Amino acid sequence: MATSTSDRRPSSNNPVIANFDCAHLTIGAGVAIFHLASSRVVVCYHSVEHYWFLPKGRRDAGEDSGTGAEREGFEESGYRNRLLPIPLRHRQPQAHNASTPASPFVTEPVWTQLMPVTRSAQYILFWYIAETLPPDAEDESSQQSSNQDGAYRIPPPFPRDITLKDRMALEQEGYEPVRHPNTGVDEEEALYESYLLPVEEAIHKLRRTLMADVVLRGWEGICARKEMEEQGFEERRDLAT
């Protein structure tokens, strides 16, 4: 997917040194939620202030940032979702003495933003990539939530031993991910609308924001994973013949 010179991709800033105690730091997470089978992504729209955005917000105390991204994605858009492992260049080490081989696919943030909240308080925001849930996981999560008075339930993670092709085969042709109404937790979030849009349209609506590149990086990672899995299948088939 090409980008024009007027939509140059953002670059990382120079490293900084800064210190914030817990009373002056807010940690948040946002997410681009893809429906793999239809090549669409969830984008939210503020019905009063009239702008497009990806779901994001503060993580809860004691909550992992990735889990917070999934939860905020659900609350602000109505779509249950789970982090999607994709190939990324990153600087995190592999687990020492891990019991299973390291996967080339990870769920690390694709972007991190630092923004002031006040003159003395800092906001740090991690952007993740996720997918809508397949029908069985959607039904399971909805049932668990119903059994617990509507409380949010962390969805099952993306299976380690499944390809994207196999994942998409879990849905019948034409399946539409479930959008749950009234998932916002306050009056502001009640003003949000959400839509599953084609990737290029979503990038256009988010243009001139970092969120456009979050979507683009996520889609590039999905396409790269598909290609890597297809190449791996071809290599295994060649060895078997």
N, C-alpha and C positions, 0 to 999 in steps of 0.2 A: 504494500500500500504506500504510494508515494505521497510526500508532503511538499507543498509549494514553498518558494522562498519567503512568501509572506507569512507562512506558518512554520517557521524554523523551530526545531525541537529545542526545548530548554536544556541548559547544561548545569552541572553541579557548581555550586559556589565553592570558594576556597574554604578549607577547614578553619574552624574557629575554636577558641578556648573560652569557655564560659562555665560558671558554676551556679547552681540553683538548689536551694534546699527544698524540701517537699512542700513547704508552705507557699513557695513561689513558682511551682511548676505544675502544669496540667499536661497530661499525656492523653492523646486521642488517636483514633484510627479511622480510616475510611476504606472504601472497597469499590472495585469495579466488578459487577456481577454479570457473568456471561451465560447466555443460553447457547451451549455448544452446537446443538443440532441446527439451529436457525441462524447462526452467526450474528446474534444480537446481544446487546448489553443494556442493563438497567440504568436509566437516567432519570433523575428527579427534577421536578419543576415547581418553583414557588408560585402559587396561584395568586398571590397579592403583589409581591415585588417583581415578579416576571423575570426570573433568571433560571438557568439550567445548572445542575450540579450533581455530583456523585454523593451518595449517602456517607456520612461521617459523623463523628462525635466523640465525646470523652469516654474513655473506658471506665468501668466501675472499679472501685477500690478492690484490690486483690485479683482482678481479672487480667488474663493474658491479653496482650494487644491484639493478637490475631482473633481471639474469641470476641473481643470487643468490636472488631471490624465486622465480624459476621452478625453480631447482635444489632449493631447500629444499622447495618444494611437492611436487616429485617424490619426494624422499628421505623425507619424513615421511608422505605420503599414498599414494604409488605411482602417481599420475596424472601423466603427461606433460602439460605445459601451456605456454602462451605468453601473454605480456602482450597484453591486449585494449584497443585504443584506444577510448575513449569520450569524450563531451563533458564537460569539467570546467572549472569556474572555477579558475584558477590564476594565479600571479604570474611565471611563467617567460616570457622574451621569445622571439619567433620567431627562427629562425636568420637572420643578416644575409646578404643577397644569396643566398638559397636558390634553387636551380635549379628547384624545383617549388613551386607555390602551397601556402601553409600549410593543413593539414587542421584541421577543427574538432574532430577526435578525437585524443586524446593518451593516453600511457601514464604520466603523472605519478602519484606516490603520492597516494592519496586521504586518507590520514592519516599523520602522523609523531608518534611517541612518544619522549619523553625519560625515561629511568628510570635510577636509580643502580644500579650493579653492586656496588660497595663504597663505603666512605666517601670514596674518592679516585678512583674510576673511573666513567665515564659510559657508558650504552648508548643509542644512537639507533636507532630502528626505523622503517623505511619500509613502509607497507602498500600493496600493488598489487592490481590487478584482472587476472585472466587467464581463459583459456578452455581446456577440454580440447582436445587435438589432433584434427583430422579424420583419417579412416582412412588417407589417403595419407601424411600427415605422420607419423602414428604408426608406420606400417610403415617409413618411411624412417629415422626416429630409432632404432627398435628394431634395424634392420639395421646401422646405423652403430655402435651400441653393441656389438652382437654381434661385429662385426669388430674391435673394439678392446678385447677382453677385459672387456666389461661396463662400460667407463668411461662416465660421464655425457656425453651429447652435447647441446649447446645446440640447441633446436628451431628450425626456420625461423620467422621472424617472421610476424605476421598480415599478409596481403597488403594493400597500400595501395589497390588498385583493386577491392576486393570489398565487397559489402554484407553485412550480417548475414543477410539472407534468402538470398543466394547461398551464403554460408558454410554455413548449415544444410542447404542442398540437397545438399551434398557427402556427407551421411550418409543411408543408407537409413532408412526409417521403422522405429523400434524399435531403432536402433543403440545399443549400450551402450559408453561409453568404456572403454578397457582399463585395468584396475587391476593394476599389476605388484606381485607379492609380494616381501617381503624387500628393500625398497629402503633401509631405515634403515641408518645408518652406525655405530651404536653400540648398546649394550645398552638404553639408555633408549628410543631410537626403535623398537626391536623390540617395545616394549610398546604402540605406537600402533596403533589401528584407524582406518579411514577409511570414510566413507559419502557417497554422493551423496544429498542430502536436498532436498526442496522448499524454496524460499527462505524462506517463512514459518516452516517448522519449524526451519530452521537458525538464523534470527534468534531464535526462542524459546529454543533450546538455548544460545545464546551471550548471552542477555539479561544486562543489567547489566555488560557488558564493551564496550570499544571495538570489539571484533571484530564485534559485532552490527551496528554502524553501518558498518563496512567492507563487510559483505555488502549492507546496505541501499543504501549509496551506489553500490556496483557495479551492483546490479540497477536502480536508478533510471537510472544512466548507460546501461545496455544498452537499457532501454525508451526513453530519450530518443533514442538513436542510431537505433533502429528507426523511431521517429516522424519524425525528421529525414530519414532516407533515403527513407521512403515519401512524404513531402511533396515531396522533390526529384524523385522519379520522377513524381509527379503534375504538377509544374510543367513538366518536360521533355515529358511527353505532351501537355499543353495547348499548348505552343509548337509541337509538331509537327502539330497539327490545325488 
